[in-house]
Amino acid sequence: MTKHQKDLNKLCVHTITTKPWSLEESLEHYAASGIGGISVWTDAYAEMGPAKAGELIADSPLEVVSLVRGGFFPKATASERAKAIEDNKRLIEEAAALGAPLIVLVCGAEPTQSLSTSRAQIQTGIEALLPLAESLNIKLGIEPLHPMYADTRSAVSTLNQANDMTEAIQSPLVGVVVDVYHLWWDERLEAEIKRAGDKDYLFAYHICDWKVPTEDMLNDRGLMGEGCINVPQISDWVSQAGFSGFTEVEIFSHRHWQSDQSEFLEKIIKAYHTHA
Ligand code: ZN
């Protein structure tokens, strides 16, 4: 059975996916390919600043889907936790300057304390951001990370935990981000996607693939179709849950970064049609 060609207008690429390109180059190439969205990593505008980046994006046909990434709330001391909250407040202002409606949160973890303590600090940290997020209308998306990152990157490892935290916080600006790389293995994934969709807090959807074997814990993600994740199955669950936003390609890969980025972008579009 052949699938219909998907709408490129609903495809978003993360700037880190084509990391060798500047923000200007990414905007130019994505737009020329008919891609509809861009998610911007902070390093992409570090030199020019968020206001200038926001102007460049506004002048392009691309829609900015999210700013990546905030978070890293758990810390061993109160002063470090307060600083993390201040850093995230600055990021909310940067998102507003960029025109990004959502900040993706990599929530963090502190290896000297328990995961449950870290999760409590994450919730407290997000709650401390709400007044500013509300005043600038910026959403905050909790992205669970694969448990191999539970040491330092995220004490939130499952969509169940992210959904529980979202429902405990009870703000329309707080929701979850589903990334197939982090969640594909979870037997509860379909049910938890449905739960988030039913309650209208499924904010974003990220895709790539899990290479077999994976040679680097961080920078060896695969293009869709290169690994063992049934991305189309998860995409079906996400759309059945009522999600109608962008499908975002987020790939950190030394292998792909070393390749010709224009050819890589063509492969991304092809894989989006055939393996997403
Ligand atoms: Zn992601």
Residues whose N, C-alpha, C, O or C-beta is under 5 A from the ligand:
A	BS01	ZN	D179 H206 E250
